[in-house]
Amino acid sequence: MLQVISDIIAREGGFVNNPNDLGGATKYGITQKTLSDYRGVECSVEDMRALTVEEAGAIYEKIYAKPFEVWAQHIELYALIVDSAVQHGVSRVQGWLADILKTTSDPNPVYKFFLRKRMQFYGEIITARPKNAEFAKGWMVRLSTFIR
């Protein structure tokens, strides 16, 4: 398993089913919808509880890491991009990268602009849905692991 993925699984932790989380039941950060899509069948909360770390790793690799593997040689940037895709969606992150790459392709400025974009997005989703404020502390702790 890629270190980037192992780190995400460690940050995400085990099974959670918080009614205020739009992702619903999750384990290792994998949502019920993502697991259902990956398996091709509707998964239950019990299926979520039974999810193994190995399957979670395979899901992360296929869905969230592979689309961005062009950045893998820049490990810190790759880790930030993949972690962001897990939390905010692959297509959103692809859009952020497209916007950033209009101004620079140098990994250091890309990292800085990408981190700023993610911070701004947290503010947007907390403002748009005040219940998200419950998760703000955890999000900031998570984001702080990428500040260098």
C-alpha positions in Angstrom: 0.0 0.0 0.0 1.3 3.5 -0.9 2.5 5.5 2.1 0.2 8.3 1.0 -2.8 6.0 1.4 -1.5 4.5 4.7 -1.3 8.0 6.1 -4.9 8.9 5.0 -6.2 5.7 6.6 -4.4 6.6 9.8 -5.9 10.1 9.8 -9.4 8.9 9.0 -9.6 6.2 11.7 -12.2 3.6 12.1 -15.9 3.3 11.8 -18.0 6.5 12.3 -21.7 7.2 11.6 -22.2 10.8 12.6 -25.7 12.1 11.6 -24.2 15.5 10.8 -21.7 14.1 8.3 -23.1 14.3 4.8 -20.9 11.3 4.0 -22.9 9.1 6.3 -21.4 5.9 7.6 -17.7 5.8 7.0 -14.7 3.5 7.8 -11.1 4.5 7.2 -12.7 7.5 5.4 -14.5 5.4 2.8 -18.2 6.4 2.6 -21.0 4.0 2.2 -21.7 5.4 -1.3 -18.0 5.0 -2.3 -18.0 1.4 -1.1 -21.2 0.7 -2.9 -19.9 2.2 -6.1 -16.6 0.2 -5.8 -18.3 -3.1 -5.2 -21.1 -2.5 -7.7 -23.9 -3.3 -5.1 -25.7 -1.3 -2.4 -23.7 -1.7 0.8 -25.2 -1.6 4.3 -23.9 0.0 7.5 -22.9 -3.6 8.5 -20.9 -3.8 5.2 -19.2 -0.6 6.3 -18.3 -2.0 9.7 -16.8 -5.1 8.0 -14.6 -3.1 5.5 -11.0 -4.2 5.8 -8.0 -1.9 5.7 -6.8 -3.8 2.6 -10.0 -3.1 0.7 -10.0 0.5 1.8 -6.4 0.8 0.5 -7.4 -0.7 -2.8 -10.3 1.8 -3.1 -8.0 4.7 -2.3 -5.5 3.6 -4.8 -8.0 3.1 -7.7 -10.3 6.0 -7.1 -8.2 8.7 -5.4 -4.5 8.1 -6.1 -4.4 6.8 -9.6 -5.9 9.9 -11.3 -3.1 12.0 -9.8 -0.1 9.6 -10.2 1.6 12.1 -12.5 2.4 14.1 -9.3 3.7 11.0 -7.5 7.4 12.1 -7.9 6.6 15.2 -5.8 5.5 13.2 -2.8 4.4 16.1 -0.5 2.3 17.6 -3.3 0.9 14.2 -4.2 0.0 13.5 -0.6 -1.8 16.8 -0.4 -3.7 16.2 -3.7 -4.7 12.7 -2.9 -5.9 13.6 0.6 -7.9 16.5 -0.8 -9.5 14.2 -3.4 -10.5 11.9 -0.6 -12.2 14.6 1.3 -13.5 16.9 -1.4 -13.9 14.7 -4.5 -11.7 13.8 -7.5 -13.4 16.1 -9.9 -13.2 19.1 -7.6 -9.5 18.6 -7.1 -9.0 18.2 -10.8 -10.7 21.5 -11.3 -8.5 23.2 -8.6 -5.4 21.8 -10.3 -6.5 23.0 -13.7 -7.0 26.5 -12.3 -3.7 26.5 -10.6 -1.8 25.1 -13.6 -3.0 28.1 -15.7 -0.5 30.2 -13.6 2.3 27.8 -12.8 3.5 24.2 -13.1 6.3 24.5 -10.6 5.6 22.0 -7.8 6.4 24.5 -5.0 4.0 27.2 -6.0 1.4 24.6 -7.0 1.6 23.2 -3.5 1.2 26.7 -1.9 -1.7 27.6 -4.2 -3.4 24.3 -3.7 -3.1 24.5 0.1 -4.7 28.0 -0.1 -7.5 26.7 -2.3 -8.3 23.9 0.2 -8.3 26.3 3.1 -10.7 28.6 1.3 -12.9 25.7 0.5 -13.2 24.8 4.1 -14.5 28.3 4.8 -17.0 28.0 2.0 -18.5 24.8 3.2 -18.7 25.9 6.8 -20.4 29.1 5.7 -22.8 27.3 3.3 -23.7 24.6 5.9 -23.2 25.8 9.5 -23.5 22.1 10.8 -20.1 21.6 9.2 -18.5 23.8 11.9 -18.6 20.7 14.1 -15.9 19.2 11.9 -13.8 22.4 11.5 -11.3 21.5 14.3 -10.6 18.1 12.8 -10.2 19.6 9.3 -7.8 22.2 10.6 -5.7 19.5 12.4 -5.7 17.5 9.2 -4.7 20.5 7.1 -2.0 21.4 9.5 -0.2 18.2 8.6 0.4 19.7 5.2 1.8 23.1 6.3 5.5 23.1 5.8 
